Amino acid sequence: MQSPWKILTVAPLFLLLSLQSSASPAYDDSSRPRDSNGHTCVGCVLVVSVIEQLAQVHNSTVQASMERLCSYLPEKLFLKTTCYLVIDKFGSDIIKLLSADMNADVVCHTLEFCKQNTGQPLCHLYPLPKETWKFTLEKARQIVKKSPVPKYSRSGSDICSLPLLAKICQKIKLAIEQSVPFKDVDSDKYSVFPTLRGYHWRGRDCNDSDQSVYPGRRPDNWDVHQDSNCNGIWGIDPKDGIPYEKKFCEGSQPRGIILLGDSAGAHFHISPEWITASQMSLNSFINLPTALTDELDWPQLSGVTGFLDSTVGIKEKSIYLRLWKRNHCNHRDYQNISRNGASSRNLKKFIESLSRNKMLDYPAIVIYAMIGNDVCNGKSDPVPAMTTPEKLYSNVMQTLKHLNSHLPDGSHVILYGLPDGTFLWDNLHNRYHPLGRLNKDVTYAHLYSFLNCLQVSPCHGWMSSNKTLRTLTSERAEQLSNTLKKIATSEKFTNFDLFYMDFAFHEIIQEWHKRGGQPWQLIEPVDGFHPNEVALLLFADRFWEKVQLQWPQILGKENPFNPQIKQVFGDQGGH
């Protein structure tokens, strides 16, 4: 859930080797390591591993495998061009080193993308060479020393330093930092563009030149002349002269869904195809430009605000789609205010991107789901950097006061607890990572150790072989969950009622078991940390069941006019 995973935005592409900045900037949290060398090292090892494995799978030369990788990349965002430029810079040295049977760790230390600082342990993903590390590294350096290719300097290598791109880079960076759309002509926080915080993240604007038109607002004059709330329902029924919005939506209790979350809520996902040589093809990277411009998040497929059909073949739908099915007047009223690396500590820096007007808009269901980063960090000693119960109480109360000043009366807020993340190590540590499946040489235990050594792990506390540390992390998570529960039961606000729900991952595992699945199938395979699309949709299903049973008032009434809305307005303009 943390920004060190920005390295993976470019690892399959070679981009990291030429760019210090990521195409998908993640949230900068001062509590986590800032050593970009660690990020660079992870990216280099991933890239070189893919090159080596492509040559092995296709029984080709290293040169051919590099060219193959570049040929798979799309032209968009200059991905293919950048790949060929990087080959031109590093290809000769990589060929010589891999041809001399040096593994990815040795290659990256030789090219100085990985560095062992004085007094620090040697960080490596693969088993150490049979000969001593010092001897192997010196041998590799002699090979590179003879190379006629000039050494590459990483200084000033940021693509955003180019004069033509400086302004647009700054605008994109600002949009992502503030969690508002990059393209938003009328500055109403809604967009007609999908990525860069556009309608993948919040309902699509239906008039980007009018600030008073946006999803979630109460209709202007019953939308007689235009669709002021973008739900696709407007105009007058010629049979009786009654506005359709009044006829179909008045009294139906419309409401929106808003998520305040981290990378789990945003659905952080890296396709295994991007780093698995045996699966790569021309189709593997089709969605890569979209993923990069969405910060490697897939909110359009997330469990709370997803609006696209599932890609994993299960029947469960997102909470937003269930709200729409319950009442078609809720069309497009969703906001995913989630950030990679978000926590109770830094939410205040981007909560202003939430769009709700107390006087003009419908009530909303707000889910607060900071489920990891208050206990997760990559520090060598992660416990002191964890949020304390006292600090969490203060942070959450500040968030709730902000919500109370912005949400319309009749809204609802649900506080989600933190999980017990010990299931990560328990279910994954002895399984092979996608990079290790070809040669049976890299398990998740190896990956976790590598990331922890570099201090770039998204969660050292749970992604660790140290059982005591894993237990301490879960104990703190339980303390924070109890704090959230206490807030929900003791605090009152004027514009919303407050609820608490456990993040009961064990219930999801039980349900998946009933369907013949295994727990490890619920975790993102590349990062070995985030809940995947299946898990997120099962959580949505569990959320809906619990709310229907315990607090049905949160969901509003079923709209009896849904069939008529569909008959008159079809798909209501789509998403």
N, C-alpha and C positions, 0 to 999 in steps of 0.2 A: 504494500500500500504506500510505500514511500518513494520519494523522488529518485533514489539511486537506480530505480528500474528504468529511468530515462535512457540508460545505456542500451537497453534492449530495443529502443526505437530504431537504432541504426546498426545494431550488431549483424543482422543477416544481410546487410546491404553494402558493407565496407564503409558506410558513411562515417562511422565513428573515427576511423583512422584518418580521415581528412578534415573532420569538423570537431571542434571542441564543444560546440553547442548542439543540443539535440533538436530534432525537428518537432519534438513534442515536449516543451518545457513542463516540468512537473513542479509541484509546489515547493517553494524554498522554506524549509523549517529550520530555524537556527539550532534546534535540538539534535540535529543529525549531522554526521560527518560531512565535511565539505571537501574531502580529498578527491579531486577529480581524477587523480591517477588510478584510484581503485575502480572507478567507473570505466575508464579507458581500458584498463587491463581486462575487465570482464568482456567488454566488447571485442577486443582483439582476439582473445581466446576463442570466443564463439565464432567469429569470422574465419579464423584460420582452421578451426575444427571443421566447419562446413566445407571449406575448400578441400581439405585433406580427405574428407569422407566422400565428397562428390567424385574425386579422382578414383577412390576405391570402388564405389558403386558402379561407375561407368568404365572401370578399367582403362582410365585415360591418364594423360599427363597432368601435372599440376596446372600448367598453362591452360590446357583445354578446360579444366574444371573451373578456373577463374572466369574464363570467357563464357562458359556455360551459365554460371551464376549471373553474370551481367546480362546475358541474353534473356534470362527469365524476368528481369526487372522491367517495370513499365517506364515509359518515357516521362510520365507525369512527375512533377516536382524534381525534374532532372535526375531521377534515381539511376537510370541506365547510364547517362552521361557521367555522373559522379563515380559510378562503379568503374567505368573504363579509365577514368582519370586516376583513381586509386591504384588500379592494376599497373598503370604506367609508372607510378611512384614506387610501389612496393613489390610489384610482381617478381622482379628478378631475384631479390633477396629471399622472398617466400619460397620460390621454386627451389633455390639452392639449399635452403635449410630443410624443407620437407623431403627433398631428394636424398638428403644425408640422414634421414630417419630421425630428425628432431621433431618432438611433438609440439602441440600448440603452445604449451607453457614455455618451452625453451625458445620457440620462435618469438613470442611476444616479449620475453625478457631480453632477448638479443636485440630486438628492434626498439627496446626501451619504452614500450607501451606498458609493460609491467616492471615495477622496480622494487627491489628489496632494500628498504632503508636500513641504516645501521641500527643494530639492536632489535630489529623487527623480525618476526618469523618469515620463512619463505612461504608464499602463498601459491598454491598450485591446484589445478583441477584434476589432472591426470596423475597416475602413479609416477613416482620419481624415476629418472633413468637408472639403469643398472650401474653405470659408472657414477662417480660422485657428481653432485650438482655443479660444483665449482669447475671441475674438469670439463664437463659437458658444455657448460656455458662458455668457457674460454674457447673450446673447439668451435662452437657455433659463431662466436665473434670473429674468429680468424677467417671463417668462410665468408662472412659479410664484409670483413675488412678488405678482401680481395675484389669486392664487387665494384664495378665502374659507376654504378648508379650513385648520384650525389645523395648525401643523407638529407632526410626530410626534417625540417624544423616545424614544430607545432605552434610556434609563436605567430600570432596574427592570422591563424588559419580559420577563424570564424567566418563563415560565408556571409554573415550579416555585417561584416566590416566593409564589404564591397559598397561603393557609393550608391549604385543603382538600387541596392536592396536594403540599405540602412533604414529608410523611412518605413517601408512596408514591414520589415522585421520588427521595428519598434512598435508599430500599431498592432501586429499580431501578438507580440509579447504582452502588451498592455491588456488586450482583450482577454487573453488566457489568464493572466494574473488576477484580473478583476472578475473573471467568470461571466463575462457578457459577450454577446455576439460581435464578431469582427465586422460583419456586414449588417448594419442596422441604420437605415437611412433616417428614420424618424425618431431614433433614440428611445424607443419604448421598451427595449430589452428583448424584443422578439424579432425574428429574422425570416427571410425567404430563402436563405442559404443553409444547407444542411449541417456542415461541419464548422470548425472554428467557433464553437459554442453557439451554433445556429439551432435549427429545429430538430436536430438529433437530441438536443438537450432540453428544449422547451417548445411548446406548441408553435406551429408555423404561423407567422403573421399573414394576414390575408389582405393587408393594405399597408405597405411599408413606407407610404408617404403621408400617413395620417396617424399621429401619436395617440389619438383617442380610440383607435381600432386595434384590439389585441385579444388573445385568448383569455378567458376567465372573467371578463368584466360583465356586469349586468347590462342587458341590451339597452341601447339608446332608442327610445320611442318604439320599443318592441321590434326594432330592426325592420321597420316598414320599408325603408329605402335602401339600406345596406346592411351587411352582416358585421355589426360592430364588435361581436365577440368571437368571430372566426369559427363558430361551431357548425357552419354550413346551413343554418336555418334562418331564413329571412324572407321578406315579402309578405303579400296578403293573399289569403285563400279567396279566389274569385267567386267561390260558391256562396260565401256568407260575409265576406269583407273583413274577417277577423285575421289579424297578423298571425303568421305561422308560429312565431316565437311565443306569443301569448297563448295560443291554442295548445301548443305541444309542451311548453316548458314552464309556464306559470304554475307555481305550487309544487313543482316536481323536485324541489330542493337540490338544484345543481350545486356541484362543488368540484374543486380541483384537487390534484395530488402534488405535493411538493416533497422532495427528498433533500435533506441536509446530510450529506454523506461523504465517504472517502472513496478510494479507488474500488472497493468492493461494490459500493452502490453505483458507481459509474460503470461498472463491469469492465475492469482492466483485463485485457486478453491479448496474448501473443500467440498467433497460430503456430502449432507445432510444425506445420509444413515449411515455415520460414527457416527452420534450423535443422530439419530432418532430410538429409541428402537423398535417402531412398524414396521420399515422397515428393520431391521437388519437380515442378513442371512449369510450363508456360502459364498455367492457370493459378499457380500457387500464390502469386503476389498481386492478383487483380485488385484486392481490397486494401492493399498496403497504403496507397496515397490517402484513402479515406481514414484509415486507422491513424496514420501519422498526424493528420489535421484534426483528429479528435483526441489527441494526446494518448493514443493507444487504448482509449476507452471506447466502449460500445454501448452508450446509454440507450440507443434505439432498440437494443436487445436485452436491456437490464430487467431485473425482477420487479422494480417499482414503476419505472416510467417507459418501459419498452413498448413500442407500438408496431414493430414488425413481427411477422410470424417467426416462431422459434426455428433455429437452424439445427436443433438437436433432436427433433422428432418426438417431443413429448407434448401432451395435450394441454398442460397447464399454461395459463396466460399471466401477463404482468398485472399488477394491481391497477394500473391505469386502464388497461383494456377491460378489466372486469368492471371498473366504475363506468366506463363508456357503455358496456353491454347492459348494465343496470339502468343507465339513463343516458340516452344518446345526446342529451343536451350538454353533457360533460365533454363533448368532442374537443380535442386538442388542448384541454386544460391540464397540462402537466409541466412540471419544472424539475429538472435534475440539477440541483445546486450541489454537486459533488466535486471533490478535487483529489487528485493523487497526493497522498501525504497529509490529507486533512485530519484534524483532531479537534478536541474541545479547545485547545490552546490557540489555534490559528483561524478558527471559523470566523471570528470577528473581522478578519481581513477581507473576506469575500461574501459575507452574508448580505451585504448591501445589494448584491446582484439579484436577490430575491425580488420578484415583482408582485406586489399585492397592494391594492388601495383599499383602505378601511371603508371608505364611503362608496366607491364605485364598483367594487368587485364582489364576486360570490365568495362565500366562506371556502376554506381549504382544509384538507387533511395534510398535516405536516409530520413526516417521519424523520426523527433525529436518529441517525445510525452511524455514529463514529465508533466503529466496532473494533478498531485495532491500534491506531497510532498513539493512543494514550498510554499503551504499554509496550508498543513495538518501536524499536529503533535499531540502528546498526552498530552502536558503540561497543567497544570491547567489554565494557562493564555496563550493560544496559539498564540495570535496576535504578541507579540514581537519576536517570533521565526520564523515568516513568512519571506520569501525572499522579499526584497524591489525591486521595479522596477529597481532602479539603479544597485543593485547587480545582478539581473537577466540579465540585459544588458551585464554586464561584464562577467558573467559566460557563456552566450550563445555565445558571441563573441569569447571567448577562445575556445569553442567547435568548432565553425565554422572555425577558423584558423587551428585547428588540422585537420579537415576534408579536408580543402583546400590543406594541405600538404600531404594527403594520397590518396584522391580520384582521379581516372583517369579523364582526361578532358572529358567534355560532360555529367558529372553526374548531378543529381538534388537533392536538399534538400528541404523538406517541413517541416515547423514549425507548429506544432499543438498547438492551444490555450488551455486554461484551461476551464473546464466546470463550470456551475453554480450548485454546489452540494446541493442546498437547496431542490432539488427533493428527496433526501434521506429521510429526516425527513418528508417532506410533504406526501410521498407515503408509508412509512413503519412504522412510529412511533406507530400507533395503531393496527398494525397487529401482530399476534403471531409468535414468533421466533420458529424454529424447536424444541427447547428444551421446549417450552411452549405450544405446540399444544395439547399434551396428556391431560394435566390438566388445560389448559387455564389460565396459571399463569405467563408466561413470554412474554412480548411484546418486540419489538425492542427498544421502549423507555426505558424499564428496562435494556436491554443489553447495550445500549449507556450510560446510567447513571452509570452502574457498571464499564464499561471500563474507562469512564472519571474519576470516583472516584479513580480508581487505577492508573490513568495516563498512561494507556497503549492503549488508543484508537488510531486507525489508523488516525482518523481525528476529533479531538474534535470540531473544528470549525463548521463543518457541521453536525456531529452526536451529536447534542445538543438540549435540549429543549429551550435554550436561543435564541430567534428569533433575537435579536440584534447581537449576536455573529455570527449566521449563515449569516446574512446580511453583516457583516463586512468581513467575509471570502470570500463571493462572490464578494464583492467590490474589495478586493485585487486580487482575481483571474482575474477579468476583467482588472484591471490595468496591471497585468503581461501579459495577452493576448494582450493588446494594445501595450505593449513593444515589444513583439514578432512580431506583425504586423508592427511596425515601423522599426524593424531590416530588415524584409523581403523586405520592400519597399525602404529602403535607402542604404543598404549595398550591395556591389558587390564583387564577388570572381572570380578568374581566372578559376578554374576547375569545377565549378558548378553554375547553376542559382538557385535562392532562391525564395521560395513561402511561403505563409501563408494560413492556413485553420482553420476556427473556429471548436471547439469541440461542435457541435450543437446537444446536447442530445435531445433537444425538437423535432428535426426533426425525430430522431429515435423513440421517443415516438409516434409521429403522425403516422409514418409508421406502428408501432406495433398496434396502435388503429385501423387502417384500416383492420388489419388482425384479429380483435376481441380480442386483448390482452390488458392487463393492465400494467401500468408503473412498478409496483412492480415486475412483472415477468422478468424484464430486469436486476435485481440486484442479486448478489450472495446471496442465502438465509442464509448461515451460518454466514458470516461476516457482511452482511447487508451494504456493502460498494462498492465492486468492480462490474463493469459491467460484466455480465455473457456471456456465449458463444453466445447466441442469439444476445445480444447487440453488441458484438464485430464483428460478421459477418454482422450485419446490418450497422455498421459503415464502414466496408470494402466496402460494396455495395455503400454506400453514397459517400465514398472517390472516388471510381472508376467512378461513374457518374459525379462528379464534375470535376475530372481531365480530363476525356474524353471531357467534354463540354468546359472547360476553358483553359486547358494546355495539349492538346493531345500529344505534343512532348515528354512529360515525359514518356509515355508508350511505345514508339517505334512502329514500323510497325507490322502489322500482317504478319506472315510468311506463304507464299503460299505453302511451302513445308511440313507443318505439317502432312498432310495425308501420304506423302511418308516416313517421319521420323517414324511415327507409324507403317507403313507397314514393314519397314526394321528392326526397333529396338524395336518394341513392347512398353513396359512400360519404356524403356530406363534404365533398371536396378532398377526401383522403387526408393523408398526413404530410 
